[in-house]
Amino acid sequence: MTVNPELKGRAFAPTEPYLVGREKVREFARAVSATHPVNLDPEAARAAGYRDVVAPPTFAVVIQEATLAQLLAEPDAGIDFTRVVHGDQRFTYTRPIVAGDELTAALAVTSVKSLGGNSMVTAESTIVDAEGEHVVTAISTLVVRGDD
């Protein structure tokens, strides 16, 4: 099965809200070797002007994952997850993610291309806070390997 080119332009319903927990931020920071005090210590974060610990920039993938799951579950997508390789990841922030944020994400497929027998699907997850204010846009390109 090949990737459905008609995925381009498809938008998905927003995810359920994700409440960013302090310990989740700390765990993620340790996992990615983020050692800045604002990522681990609430007092250091408050001294820097934040209300709680600040998530490392790549933490947005935790929220984005739910949107990508929607895409991968789409019956007519033609995406065989066993053939998927993560090709690219980018983030555009309005403000950092901070423990206590309640975030919701909505995904749109912005590009579907074929290249050398593979398909490249680019999806953009727009992540907003409880007030609907933009926090970050996470852009992923998935490479779906063609038949062997």
Contacts in CASP RR format, 6 or more apart in sequence:
PFRMAT RR
TARGET T0000
AUTHOR 0000-0000-0000
METHOD contacts of the structure
MODEL  1
MTVNPELKGRAFAPTEPYLVGREKVREFARAVSATHPVNLDPEAARAAGY
RDVVAPPTFAVVIQEATLAQLLAEPDAGIDFTRVVHGDQRFTYTRPIVAG
DELTAALAVTSVKSLGGNSMVTAESTIVDAEGEHVVTAISTLVVRGDD
1 78 0 8 1.000
1 80 0 8 1.000
2 78 0 8 1.000
2 119 0 8 1.000
2 146 0 8 1.000
3 77 0 8 1.000
3 78 0 8 1.000
3 79 0 8 1.000
3 112 0 8 1.000
3 114 0 8 1.000
3 119 0 8 1.000
3 121 0 8 1.000
3 144 0 8 1.000
4 76 0 8 1.000
4 77 0 8 1.000
4 78 0 8 1.000
4 112 0 8 1.000
5 112 0 8 1.000
6 76 0 8 1.000
7 71 0 8 1.000
7 74 0 8 1.000
7 77 0 8 1.000
7 109 0 8 1.000
7 112 0 8 1.000
7 121 0 8 1.000
8 109 0 8 1.000
8 110 0 8 1.000
8 111 0 8 1.000
8 112 0 8 1.000
9 108 0 8 1.000
9 109 0 8 1.000
9 110 0 8 1.000
10 74 0 8 1.000
10 108 0 8 1.000
10 109 0 8 1.000
11 106 0 8 1.000
11 107 0 8 1.000
11 108 0 8 1.000
11 109 0 8 1.000
12 67 0 8 1.000
12 70 0 8 1.000
12 71 0 8 1.000
12 106 0 8 1.000
12 107 0 8 1.000
12 108 0 8 1.000
13 70 0 8 1.000
13 106 0 8 1.000
14 104 0 8 1.000
14 105 0 8 1.000
14 106 0 8 1.000
15 63 0 8 1.000
15 66 0 8 1.000
15 67 0 8 1.000
15 70 0 8 1.000
15 104 0 8 1.000
15 105 0 8 1.000
15 106 0 8 1.000
16 66 0 8 1.000
16 104 0 8 1.000
17 102 0 8 1.000
17 103 0 8 1.000
17 104 0 8 1.000
17 130 0 8 1.000
18 62 0 8 1.000
18 63 0 8 1.000
18 66 0 8 1.000
18 102 0 8 1.000
18 103 0 8 1.000
18 104 0 8 1.000
18 105 0 8 1.000
19 100 0 8 1.000
19 101 0 8 1.000
19 102 0 8 1.000
20 55 0 8 1.000
20 59 0 8 1.000
20 97 0 8 1.000
20 98 0 8 1.000
20 99 0 8 1.000
20 100 0 8 1.000
20 101 0 8 1.000
20 102 0 8 1.000
20 103 0 8 1.000
21 99 0 8 1.000
21 100 0 8 1.000
22 42 0 8 1.000
22 52 0 8 1.000
22 53 0 8 1.000
22 99 0 8 1.000
22 100 0 8 1.000
24 62 0 8 1.000
24 99 0 8 1.000
25 39 0 8 1.000
25 53 0 8 1.000
25 54 0 8 1.000
25 55 0 8 1.000
25 56 0 8 1.000
25 59 0 8 1.000
25 97 0 8 1.000
25 99 0 8 1.000
26 39 0 8 1.000
26 40 0 8 1.000
26 53 0 8 1.000
28 34 0 8 1.000
28 55 0 8 1.000
28 56 0 8 1.000
28 58 0 8 1.000
28 59 0 8 1.000
28 62 0 8 1.000
29 35 0 8 1.000
29 39 0 8 1.000
29 40 0 8 1.000
29 53 0 8 1.000
29 55 0 8 1.000
29 56 0 8 1.000
30 40 0 8 1.000
32 56 0 8 1.000
32 58 0 8 1.000
34 56 0 8 1.000
37 44 0 8 1.000
37 45 0 8 1.000
38 44 0 8 1.000
38 45 0 8 1.000
38 48 0 8 1.000
38 50 0 8 1.000
38 53 0 8 1.000
38 54 0 8 1.000
39 45 0 8 1.000
39 53 0 8 1.000
39 54 0 8 1.000
39 55 0 8 1.000
39 56 0 8 1.000
40 53 0 8 1.000
41 53 0 8 1.000
42 52 0 8 1.000
42 53 0 8 1.000
42 99 0 8 1.000
45 51 0 8 1.000
45 52 0 8 1.000
45 53 0 8 1.000
45 54 0 8 1.000
45 98 0 8 1.000
46 52 0 8 1.000
48 54 0 8 1.000
50 96 0 8 1.000
50 98 0 8 1.000
51 98 0 8 1.000
51 100 0 8 1.000
52 98 0 8 1.000
52 99 0 8 1.000
52 100 0 8 1.000
53 98 0 8 1.000
53 99 0 8 1.000
54 96 0 8 1.000
54 97 0 8 1.000
54 98 0 8 1.000
55 96 0 8 1.000
55 97 0 8 1.000
55 98 0 8 1.000
55 99 0 8 1.000
57 91 0 8 1.000
57 93 0 8 1.000
57 96 0 8 1.000
58 89 0 8 1.000
58 91 0 8 1.000
59 97 0 8 1.000
60 91 0 8 1.000
60 97 0 8 1.000
60 125 0 8 1.000
60 127 0 8 1.000
60 136 0 8 1.000
60 138 0 8 1.000
61 89 0 8 1.000
61 138 0 8 1.000
63 97 0 8 1.000
63 103 0 8 1.000
63 105 0 8 1.000
63 125 0 8 1.000
63 127 0 8 1.000
63 138 0 8 1.000
64 105 0 8 1.000
64 107 0 8 1.000
64 125 0 8 1.000
64 127 0 8 1.000
64 138 0 8 1.000
64 140 0 8 1.000
66 105 0 8 1.000
67 105 0 8 1.000
67 106 0 8 1.000
67 107 0 8 1.000
67 123 0 8 1.000
67 125 0 8 1.000
68 107 0 8 1.000
68 123 0 8 1.000
68 125 0 8 1.000
68 140 0 8 1.000
68 142 0 8 1.000
70 107 0 8 1.000
71 77 0 8 1.000
71 79 0 8 1.000
71 107 0 8 1.000
71 109 0 8 1.000
71 121 0 8 1.000
71 123 0 8 1.000
72 79 0 8 1.000
72 81 0 8 1.000
72 84 0 8 1.000
78 144 0 8 1.000
79 121 0 8 1.000
79 142 0 8 1.000
79 144 0 8 1.000
80 144 0 8 1.000
83 144 0 8 1.000
83 145 0 8 1.000
83 146 0 8 1.000
84 142 0 8 1.000
84 143 0 8 1.000
84 144 0 8 1.000
84 145 0 8 1.000
85 142 0 8 1.000
85 143 0 8 1.000
85 145 0 8 1.000
86 140 0 8 1.000
86 141 0 8 1.000
86 142 0 8 1.000
86 143 0 8 1.000
87 120 0 8 1.000
87 140 0 8 1.000
87 141 0 8 1.000
87 142 0 8 1.000
87 143 0 8 1.000
88 122 0 8 1.000
88 139 0 8 1.000
88 140 0 8 1.000
88 141 0 8 1.000
89 138 0 8 1.000
89 139 0 8 1.000
89 140 0 8 1.000
89 141 0 8 1.000
90 138 0 8 1.000
90 139 0 8 1.000
91 136 0 8 1.000
91 137 0 8 1.000
91 138 0 8 1.000
91 139 0 8 1.000
92 136 0 8 1.000
92 137 0 8 1.000
92 139 0 8 1.000
93 135 0 8 1.000
93 136 0 8 1.000
94 133 0 8 1.000
94 134 0 8 1.000
94 135 0 8 1.000
94 136 0 8 1.000
95 135 0 8 1.000
97 103 0 8 1.000
97 135 0 8 1.000
97 136 0 8 1.000
101 129 0 8 1.000
101 130 0 8 1.000
101 135 0 8 1.000
102 129 0 8 1.000
102 130 0 8 1.000
103 127 0 8 1.000
103 128 0 8 1.000
103 129 0 8 1.000
103 130 0 8 1.000
103 135 0 8 1.000
104 127 0 8 1.000
104 128 0 8 1.000
104 130 0 8 1.000
104 132 0 8 1.000
105 125 0 8 1.000
105 126 0 8 1.000
105 127 0 8 1.000
105 128 0 8 1.000
105 138 0 8 1.000
106 125 0 8 1.000
106 126 0 8 1.000
107 123 0 8 1.000
107 124 0 8 1.000
107 125 0 8 1.000
107 126 0 8 1.000
108 123 0 8 1.000
108 124 0 8 1.000
108 126 0 8 1.000
109 121 0 8 1.000
109 122 0 8 1.000
109 123 0 8 1.000
109 124 0 8 1.000
110 122 0 8 1.000
110 123 0 8 1.000
110 124 0 8 1.000
110 139 0 8 1.000
111 120 0 8 1.000
111 121 0 8 1.000
111 122 0 8 1.000
111 141 0 8 1.000
112 119 0 8 1.000
112 120 0 8 1.000
112 121 0 8 1.000
112 122 0 8 1.000
113 119 0 8 1.000
113 120 0 8 1.000
114 120 0 8 1.000
117 146 0 8 1.000
118 143 0 8 1.000
118 144 0 8 1.000
118 145 0 8 1.000
118 146 0 8 1.000
119 143 0 8 1.000
119 144 0 8 1.000
119 146 0 8 1.000
120 141 0 8 1.000
120 142 0 8 1.000
120 143 0 8 1.000
120 144 0 8 1.000
121 141 0 8 1.000
121 142 0 8 1.000
121 144 0 8 1.000
122 139 0 8 1.000
122 140 0 8 1.000
122 141 0 8 1.000
122 142 0 8 1.000
123 139 0 8 1.000
123 140 0 8 1.000
123 141 0 8 1.000
123 142 0 8 1.000
124 137 0 8 1.000
124 138 0 8 1.000
124 139 0 8 1.000
125 137 0 8 1.000
125 138 0 8 1.000
125 139 0 8 1.000
125 140 0 8 1.000
126 134 0 8 1.000
126 137 0 8 1.000
127 134 0 8 1.000
127 135 0 8 1.000
127 136 0 8 1.000
127 137 0 8 1.000
127 138 0 8 1.000
128 134 0 8 1.000
128 135 0 8 1.000
129 135 0 8 1.000
END
